[in-house]
Amino acid sequence: MTLNVHFVGIGGIHMSALAHILLDDGLVVSGCDLADAPILQRLRDRGARITVGHNEHHVTTATQVIRTAAVSESHPEIARAVELGVPVQTRAELLSDIAAPREVIAVGGSHGKTTTTAMIAHAMRASGRDAGYVIGGEAPDFCVHAKRGSDPWLVLEADEYGRAFHHYTPRIAVLTNCEPDHLDYYGSRAALEEAFLRYVSTVKSDGTLVVGIDSPLAAELASKLRVQRPDVQIVTASTRAAADYRIESADDSYEVSTPGGVICGSLKQPGEYQRQNAAVALAALEIAGFDGPLAAQALSTFNGVNRRFQLHGEVNDVMVLDDYAHHPTEVSAAIAAARQRWPDRRVVVLFQPHTYTRTSYLIDGFRTCFSGADAVYTVDTYAARAMTGDEMSSEQLASEIVAPSARYAGSITQSAELAADNARAGDLIITMGAGDIGAAGPIIISRLGGTR
């Protein structure tokens, strides 16, 4: 019997990743989503049958159905699958099955997990090993963002939304950092912290936790784990304090003090947060038995992840970048990295808030995180989830930002045109957010007189 696995919401980055792995296995893959996207075309090119729009009839030939955490059990396709007796799994449950027989490095954290996962996968594969990987973003160094691979090692991004990161049992768990986020799902900071503690507790007996101790909360969680699980080795990484893996840099080059000596390397991407990612990545790789200096050499060729400091283009000495930053800490770090790389450019940010509730519960951070920029335009909110009644609009956010004085600019098109019309030679314009703000880049470039 031919297995036909149907994905409800296949356009999601994690769902499409799993679809690629099942295509690696030679299974028949189908899926649907509300809108078409380039990520779906790559699945079509590999033989997946993709439909735009949802219909209960999509599951009538399926032998298994996979859904995202955002798709409820009352969804027409899920309800029909249950009625037909077709097994239904969440994407975290499917990834758990894929990971079960492997030696797993799970990468969790509030920020940096996609880049760190990609760094580890890139270094593993540069060593000549056919390691598996599941990356929560597309990256230029990879044809697709997930591959089963034949090596015992599999590195996967462990996402906290929907408690997906509780489903794996890694040999090595990485905690890049921890900060309040997804409070619309968890309800409170205490619940989020408990969820992260449970995540680091999933590590196998005699396994290892690699923790970025520049994050106070991550360091606190590691201390709690040390008491609860004395069988787990805890390895620390830092850019600022004494640690097992202490990384120090001059511009884009760095030295890492490790238990085995000093490793030297360089990164193409600027910023302290990228060095933090590199430190935990190198620690995880060495613990997994990979050669540290060779891994650092591989990281010097790492081209990053799409929508992370990605160049849109440059026209008339105006440079346009795109970045995924959508949390105050990420926003501040991205602006600081831009200042480091281009100290003489005026930094202009087009920021698209990601969900109304996130803007509301993180407003204290949003008030000050743009202070390193010279100009800020807020763009209509990307409403990825339903409204709850406790929301803050993009227009309200603009009025709350302390410095610089921010301006609400409306839609993506309106904000892109406004930024282009007010651009000066030497400007660095960053389109920023986790939604579809990247679409502003080509509009800016076209209006400035360039082409894509």
Buried (B, 14 or more C-beta within 10 A) or exposed (E): EEEBBBBBBBBBBBBBBBBBBBBBEEBBBBBBBEEBBEBBEBBEEEEBBBBEEBEBEBBEEBBBBBBBBBBEEEBBBBBBBBEEEBEBBBBBBBBBEBBEEBBBBBBBBBBBBBBBBBBBBBBBBBBEBEBBBBBBBBBEBBEBBBBBBEBBBBBBBBBBBBBBBBBBBBBBBBBBBBBBBBBBBBEEBEEBBEBBBEBBBBBBEEBBBBBBBBBEBBBBBBEEBEEEBEEBBBBBBBBEEEBBBBBBBEEBEBBBBBEEEEBEBBBEBBBBBBBBBBBBBBBBBBBBEBBBBBBBBBBBEBBBBBBBBBEBBBBEEBBBBBBBBBBBBBBBBBBBBBBEBBEEBBBBBBBBBBBBBBBBBBBEBBBBBBEBBBBBBBBBBBBEEEEEEEBBBBBBBBEBBEEBEBBBBBEBBBBBBBBBEEBEEEBBBBBBBBBEBBBBBBBBBBBBEBEE
